Structures are given as structure tokens and as C-alpha cells.
Amino acid sequence: MQKRGSTLVLAWLVESIPGIIVLILLLSTIAALIYLFVYQENPEEQDFKRILGDIDAILEQGELTSPRPVPIQSESPLVIVMYPDKYPNAPQQCEQEPCICLHTSGDERAVKCKQYPQLQPCPTADCSANKFCINNYFSFIPKHEQKTIYIKKECNELNII
């Protein structure tokens, strides 16, 4: 009798394996889709990362002879603000350091900020220093109007236009 019972259990397992595999594949697909839609960065954050990557490259090279183009993919407006150190209205994420922040359109909260301690406030009308600097600079990239922005240097001041 036990032999017949173990044969039935074994037969049930063999018949169930394809169903179990299909169930695992289905659950994996659902989990992957949820991950794609929930945890993927939005286009604004991807654009901001691209801008910061170019700024990092410029600072590493130590020079910017002509405006550097950065492609923008977001369909929403972008608001990028450069804050010098100890700026009174800078987001907490800046921690009194010079930083560049992405703000959500119509919202005063900073979504993302990156500190740049090497960027000091620009001295007025002194272009002799060969260092990059920032002043409080607000850049608004309107929706659908501009697919490329430029990082440029005026005197020694970095700007995003």
C-alpha cells in the first residue's frame, strides 16, 4: 500500500512541476514590471544626473572653452538652482556647502542636491582667478521648448542655460 501512495505523490509532483515553473515565471515578470515602474528614476532626475556628470567632468578637466551641450529628455519643466556656500535659503541637503539642486516644478522642495565644496562664490568682476565659481543662479528649462541645455562659463562663473 505504501508503494502505491508514494507513486501517487511522485506522479502528482511530476505533473505539478510545469505549473510551478509557470507560476514562478509569472511572479518574476510581475516583480520586474513593478520594479521598472516604481523604482526607476524619472526623466527629470536622469537629466539632472547627466548635467551633474558634465559639471563633474568640467571641474575635473579644469577648463571650459565653449558652452557644453547636455541633451534633455524630460517632458516636464526643469528648475535647477546653484547655491553658493552658506546661502540662507539653500535646502538642508546643501549643509552650508555650495551645491546644485533640482527642484520640482511648482514646488519649493529640492528633489535632489549635490554638494560642490570646490565651487566658491564668485568675486565680483574678477576674472583673473582661474577657478570655477558659482553665485546664486536660477535656471528654468521650460516644457517642450528646449531639448538641449548648455553649461557655460562667464568670467569664472558656471551657469546652466
GUVEXDO-962019 format. One line per field, with one value per residue (C-alpha): x, y, z; chain; residue number from 1; residue in one letter. Coordinates in steps of 0.02 Angstrom, whole numbers. Layout:
REM GUVEXDO-962019
px = c(X / ...)
py = c(Y / ...)
pz = c(Z / ...)
torba = c(A / ...)
lolum = c(NUM / ...)
drenvex = c(A / ...)
END
This chain:
REM GUVEXDO-962019
px = c(0 / 141 / 217 / 56 / 44 / 222 / 193 / 40 / 138 / 280 / 157 / 74 / 244 / 292 / 125 / 140 / 316 / 265 / 130 / 254 / 379 / 245 / 192 / 373 / 396 / 234 / 280 / 455 / 381 / 260 / 402 / 512 / 372 / 338 / 524 / 531 / 385 / 412 / 600 / 655 / 715 / 601 / 665 / 697 / 815 / 902 / 927 / 993 / 1118 / 1177 / 1201 / 1296 / 1404 / 1453 / 1489 / 1598 / 1693 / 1717 / 1783 / 1900 / 1968 / 1984 / 1928 / 1777 / 1818 / 1646 / 1470 / 1446 / 1281 / 1182 / 1031 / 868 / 738 / 610 / 439 / 417 / 499 / 662 / 710 / 894 / 967 / 1150 / 1179 / 1343 / 1406 / 1310 / 1168 / 1021 / 883 / 979 / 899 / 957 / 1041 / 1171 / 1231 / 1304 / 1411 / 1398 / 1277 / 1171 / 990 / 846 / 678 / 511 / 414 / 295 / 365 / 492 / 564 / 727 / 713 / 899 / 1053 / 1239 / 1371 / 1521 / 1641 / 1769 / 1650 / 1664 / 1561 / 1622 / 1715 / 1635 / 1715 / 1873 / 1906 / 2091 / 2072 / 2073 / 1950 / 1768 / 1644 / 1455 / 1335 / 1153 / 1089 / 916 / 889 / 715 / 706 / 528 / 425 / 449 / 539 / 718 / 792 / 971 / 1038 / 1213 / 1338 / 1440 / 1570 / 1553 / 1711 / 1741 / 1559 / 1473 / 1296 / 1165 / 1064)
py = c(0 / 121 / 93 / 148 / 305 / 358 / 327 / 442 / 579 / 563 / 570 / 724 / 810 / 771 / 840 / 997 / 1048 / 1136 / 1233 / 1283 / 1342 / 1446 / 1521 / 1568 / 1648 / 1745 / 1810 / 1857 / 1955 / 2047 / 2089 / 2153 / 2265 / 2335 / 2371 / 2459 / 2574 / 2606 / 2613 / 2685 / 2865 / 2989 / 3083 / 3242 / 3151 / 3066 / 3237 / 3307 / 3163 / 3196 / 3382 / 3343 / 3216 / 3350 / 3476 / 3345 / 3317 / 3505 / 3526 / 3377 / 3448 / 3620 / 3713 / 3755 / 3848 / 3843 / 3805 / 3619 / 3547 / 3425 / 3335 / 3345 / 3206 / 3263 / 3320 / 3423 / 3589 / 3580 / 3702 / 3696 / 3811 / 3840 / 3891 / 3965 / 3913 / 3971 / 4034 / 4071 / 3991 / 3838 / 3668 / 3569 / 3443 / 3575 / 3582 / 3758 / 3699 / 3760 / 3645 / 3621 / 3567 / 3504 / 3570 / 3501 / 3624 / 3725 / 3650 / 3735 / 3570 / 3514 / 3343 / 3312 / 3411 / 3382 / 3474 / 3553 / 3615 / 3662 / 3794 / 3953 / 4112 / 4218 / 4377 / 4525 / 4572 / 4470 / 4354 / 4335 / 4183 / 4025 / 3931 / 3892 / 3976 / 3994 / 4128 / 4102 / 4058 / 4002 / 3907 / 3865 / 3749 / 3762 / 3612 / 3553 / 3711 / 3659 / 3486 / 3539 / 3647 / 3719 / 3730 / 3886 / 3991 / 4179 / 4250 / 4104 / 4076 / 3915 / 3939 / 3824 / 3899)
pz = c(0 / 39 / -130 / -214 / -105 / -142 / -327 / -322 / -233 / -359 / -504 / -429 / -410 / -591 / -653 / -544 / -596 / -759 / -665 / -530 / -661 / -749 / -582 / -540 / -712 / -694 / -521 / -582 / -728 / -614 / -492 / -635 / -701 / -528 / -507 / -676 / -639 / -454 / -433 / -600 / -594 / -678 / -832 / -732 / -614 / -762 / -844 / -680 / -664 / -842 / -803 / -643 / -737 / -862 / -723 / -637 / -800 / -824 / -647 / -670 / -835 / -756 / -911 / -1016 / -1176 / -1257 / -1195 / -1167 / -1232 / -1123 / -1200 / -1103 / -1114 / -986 / -1046 / -887 / -848 / -751 / -614 / -572 / -440 / -396 / -215 / -152 / 20 / 172 / 63 / 181 / 75 / 19 / 52 / 204 / 90 / 47 / 229 / 207 / 60 / -120 / -210 / -364 / -341 / -447 / -387 / -440 / -544 / -436 / -276 / -163 / -100 / -175 / -254 / -272 / -224 / -247 / -148 / -234 / -98 / -232 / -304 / -203 / -225 / -370 / -327 / -414 / -579 / -551 / -696 / -659 / -546 / -650 / -540 / -567 / -451 / -429 / -373 / -335 / -507 / -555 / -717 / -780 / -930 / -1000 / -1053 / -1233 / -1287 / -1264 / -1293 / -1257 / -1118 / -1106 / -966 / -994 / -909 / -892 / -820 / -700 / -654 / -706 / -774 / -846 / -989)
torba = c(A / A / A / A / A / A / A / A / A / A / A / A / A / A / A / A / A / A / A / A / A / A / A / A / A / A / A / A / A / A / A / A / A / A / A / A / A / A / A / A / A / A / A / A / A / A / A / A / A / A / A / A / A / A / A / A / A / A / A / A / A / A / A / A / A / A / A / A / A / A / A / A / A / A / A / A / A / A / A / A / A / A / A / A / A / A / A / A / A / A / A / A / A / A / A / A / A / A / A / A / A / A / A / A / A / A / A / A / A / A / A / A / A / A / A / A / A / A / A / A / A / A / A / A / A / A / A / A / A / A / A / A / A / A / A / A / A / A / A / A / A / A / A / A / A / A / A / A / A / A / A / A / A / A / A / A / A / A / A / A / A)
lolum = c(1 / 2 / 3 / 4 / 5 / 6 / 7 / 8 / 9 / 10 / 11 / 12 / 13 / 14 / 15 / 16 / 17 / 18 / 19 / 20 / 21 / 22 / 23 / 24 / 25 / 26 / 27 / 28 / 29 / 30 / 31 / 32 / 33 / 34 / 35 / 36 / 37 / 38 / 39 / 40 / 41 / 42 / 43 / 44 / 45 / 46 / 47 / 48 / 49 / 50 / 51 / 52 / 53 / 54 / 55 / 56 / 57 / 58 / 59 / 60 / 61 / 62 / 63 / 64 / 65 / 66 / 67 / 68 / 69 / 70 / 71 / 72 / 73 / 74 / 75 / 76 / 77 / 78 / 79 / 80 / 81 / 82 / 83 / 84 / 85 / 86 / 87 / 88 / 89 / 90 / 91 / 92 / 93 / 94 / 95 / 96 / 97 / 98 / 99 / 100 / 101 / 102 / 103 / 104 / 105 / 106 / 107 / 108 / 109 / 110 / 111 / 112 / 113 / 114 / 115 / 116 / 117 / 118 / 119 / 120 / 121 / 122 / 123 / 124 / 125 / 126 / 127 / 128 / 129 / 130 / 131 / 132 / 133 / 134 / 135 / 136 / 137 / 138 / 139 / 140 / 141 / 142 / 143 / 144 / 145 / 146 / 147 / 148 / 149 / 150 / 151 / 152 / 153 / 154 / 155 / 156 / 157 / 158 / 159 / 160 / 161)
drenvex = c(M / Q / K / R / G / S / T / L / V / L / A / W / L / V / E / S / I / P / G / I / I / V / L / I / L / L / L / S / T / I / A / A / L / I / Y / L / F / V / Y / Q / E / N / P / E / E / Q / D / F / K / R / I / L / G / D / I / D / A / I / L / E / Q / G / E / L / T / S / P / R / P / V / P / I / Q / S / E / S / P / L / V / I / V / M / Y / P / D / K / Y / P / N / A / P / Q / Q / C / E / Q / E / P / C / I / C / L / H / T / S / G / D / E / R / A / V / K / C / K / Q / Y / P / Q / L / Q / P / C / P / T / A / D / C / S / A / N / K / F / C / I / N / N / Y / F / S / F / I / P / K / H / E / Q / K / T / I / Y / I / K / K / E / C / N / E / L / N / I / I)
END
